[in-house]
Structures are given as C-alpha cells and as structure tokens.
C-alpha cells in the first residue's frame, strides 16, 4: 500500500502532505491556543488539520520504511548513516504529532461552551489552561521534529 504510486516510489510523493500539513497544524494549533478571539474562526481548520496531519506523518513513515526496504536495504557507509539519521526522527515525529492531535482536539472541546454555560469553558478554566500549555509545548516539539526529519531527509538525498 505504501510502496508505489503510479509506478513511482510513494515516499517522495507522500512526504509532501506531511511537509505541508504538519507545519500548518502547528501554526493553527498555536494560534488557537494563544489567541482566544481567533478560536471561532480557526476551530474548523484545527479540527480538520489535526487528524490529517497525523495521517500524513503516519503515511510518510510507512512509505519511508517501504522505500528503505526496497531500494536502500543494503546501503552502507555514509549513505546508510544519513538514512539512519533521517529514520531516527520518524517515530518521535509521529508520536508528538499524535499527542498534538489529541491535545488540540481536547482544547477545542474544552473551549467550546456547554449549552448551559454561556461564555464559560466546558471543562473549567484550569483544564483549559493546562490544555493550552500542553498544546503549545507539543506544537513546538512537532515543529522541531518535522524540521529535523525534513532536513535530514534532504541531506540523505542531496548529500
């Protein structure tokens, strides 16, 4: 499933989704968390980007494993080291983007007022503050890992 798309290796094609959606997710999650007056305008984007970003990173990771098995399983020396470095960022990126997805979706839920409480957070102010801090922290972690994964991938390909 993650091997080829129309006869081409899937990984170079799939990573473009992760490269675009993940930074967008980071930006929208931070904006939602830190600028309450924007929440009504960006909530829908966050709700769509969170699972889409996670799926894109998952697909990129899976297709990368398939590409390594198919084309670079016997790589040695400097190329093998560059591939290993690039590969080392896949799992931390996936785990952190999954964490950001959960935290940001919980933040959207928490900041949506309950029907019986106009203007108050659904889960209370302390929970909202905790989720806000967690969302921003995870967004920073995701930004770091997506940059490192992309940079190391480019270095693996282009030297």
C-alpha positions as CSV (number, residue, x, y, z in Angstrom):
1,X,0.0,0.0,0.0
2,X,2.8,2.4,0.8
3,X,5.2,1.1,-1.8
4,X,4.4,2.9,-5.1
5,X,2.0,5.4,-6.6
6,X,1.6,5.0,-10.4
7,X,4.9,3.2,-10.6
8,X,6.9,5.8,-8.6
9,X,8.2,5.3,-5.1
10,X,5.4,6.5,-2.7
11,X,7.6,8.2,-0.1
12,X,8.8,11.2,-2.1
13,X,5.2,11.8,-3.1
14,X,3.6,11.3,0.3
15,X,6.1,13.4,2.3
16,X,4.7,16.5,0.6
17,X,1.5,16.0,2.5
18,X,3.4,15.8,5.8
19,X,5.7,18.7,4.9
20,X,2.6,21.0,4.2
21,X,0.0,19.8,6.7
22,X,2.3,19.4,9.8
23,X,3.6,23.0,9.9
24,X,0.1,24.2,9.2
25,X,-1.2,22.1,12.1
26,X,1.5,23.6,14.3
27,X,0.6,27.2,13.3
28,X,-3.1,26.8,13.6
29,X,-2.8,24.9,17.0
30,X,-0.6,27.7,18.4
31,X,-2.9,30.4,17.1
32,X,-6.0,28.7,18.5
33,X,-4.3,28.2,21.9
34,X,-2.8,31.7,22.3
35,X,-5.3,33.9,20.5
36,X,-8.8,33.3,22.0
37,X,-10.5,35.8,19.8
38,X,-9.5,33.8,16.7
39,X,-10.9,30.5,18.1
40,X,-14.2,30.8,16.4
41,X,-12.5,31.4,13.0
42,X,-9.8,28.7,13.2
43,X,-11.5,25.9,15.1
44,X,-12.8,24.2,12.0
45,X,-9.2,24.3,10.5
46,X,-7.7,22.8,13.6
47,X,-10.3,20.0,13.7
48,X,-9.6,19.1,10.1
49,X,-5.8,19.6,10.2
50,X,-5.2,17.6,13.4
51,X,-6.2,14.2,12.1
52,X,-5.0,15.0,8.5
53,X,-1.5,15.9,9.8
54,X,-1.3,12.7,11.9
55,X,-2.3,10.6,8.9
56,X,0.2,12.3,6.6
57,X,3.0,11.7,9.1
58,X,1.9,8.1,9.5
59,X,1.8,7.5,5.8
60,X,5.2,9.2,5.3
61,X,6.7,7.0,8.0
62,X,5.3,3.8,6.5
63,X,6.3,4.7,2.9
64,X,9.8,5.6,4.1
65,X,10.1,2.1,5.7
66,X,9.0,0.5,2.4
67,X,11.4,2.7,0.4
68,X,14.3,1.7,2.6
69,X,13.5,-2.0,2.3
70,X,13.0,-1.8,-1.5
71,X,15.9,0.4,-2.5
72,X,18.3,1.0,0.4
73,X,18.3,-2.2,2.4
74,X,21.9,-2.9,1.5
75,X,23.2,0.7,1.7
76,X,26.5,1.1,3.5
77,X,28.8,3.8,4.7
78,X,27.8,7.5,4.6
79,X,24.5,6.9,2.8
80,X,23.4,4.3,5.4
81,X,24.3,6.7,8.2
82,X,22.3,9.5,6.6
83,X,19.3,7.2,6.1
84,X,19.6,6.0,9.7
85,X,19.7,9.6,11.0
86,X,16.6,10.5,8.9
87,X,14.8,7.4,10.0
88,X,15.5,8.2,13.7
89,X,13.2,11.2,13.5
90,X,10.1,9.3,12.2
91,X,8.9,7.8,15.4
92,X,9.3,10.8,17.6
93,X,7.6,13.0,15.0
94,X,4.7,10.5,14.7
95,X,4.3,10.3,18.5
96,X,4.5,14.0,19.0
97,X,2.0,14.8,16.2
98,X,-0.4,12.3,17.6
99,X,0.0,14.0,21.0
100,X,-0.6,17.4,19.4
101,X,-3.7,16.0,17.7
102,X,-5.2,14.8,20.9
103,X,-4.3,17.9,22.9
104,X,-5.6,20.3,20.3
105,X,-8.8,18.5,19.8
106,X,-9.3,18.3,23.6
107,X,-8.6,22.1,23.7
108,X,-11.2,22.8,21.0
109,X,-13.7,20.7,23.0
110,X,-12.8,22.3,26.3
111,X,-13.1,25.9,24.9
112,X,-16.5,25.2,23.4
113,X,-19.1,26.5,25.8
114,X,-21.5,24.0,27.2
115,X,-25.2,24.6,26.4
116,X,-26.0,25.6,29.9
117,X,-23.0,27.9,30.4
118,X,-22.7,30.9,28.2
119,X,-19.1,32.2,28.0
120,X,-17.5,29.6,30.3
121,X,-15.2,26.9,29.3
122,X,-16.8,23.4,29.1
123,X,-14.2,21.7,31.4
124,X,-13.3,24.7,33.5
125,X,-10.5,27.3,33.4
126,X,-7.7,25.2,35.0
127,X,-8.2,22.4,32.4
128,X,-8.3,24.9,29.6
129,X,-5.0,26.5,30.8
130,X,-3.4,23.1,31.1
131,X,-4.5,22.1,27.6
132,X,-3.3,25.4,26.2
133,X,0.2,24.9,27.7
134,X,0.3,21.3,26.5
135,X,-0.8,22.2,23.0
136,X,1.8,24.9,22.6
137,X,4.5,22.7,24.1
138,X,3.6,19.8,21.8
139,X,3.4,22.2,18.8
140,X,7.0,23.2,19.5
141,X,8.1,19.6,19.7
142,X,6.4,18.8,16.5
143,X,7.9,21.8,14.8
144,X,11.4,20.6,15.9
145,X,10.9,17.1,14.7
146,X,9.3,17.9,11.4
147,X,12.2,20.3,10.7
148,X,14.8,17.7,11.7
149,X,13.1,14.9,9.7
150,X,12.8,17.1,6.6
151,X,16.4,18.4,6.9
152,X,17.9,15.0,7.4
153,X,15.8,13.6,4.6
154,X,17.1,16.3,2.2
155,X,20.6,15.7,3.4
156,X,20.2,12.0,2.8
157,X,19.1,12.6,-0.8
158,X,21.2,15.6,-1.7
159,X,24.3,15.0,0.4
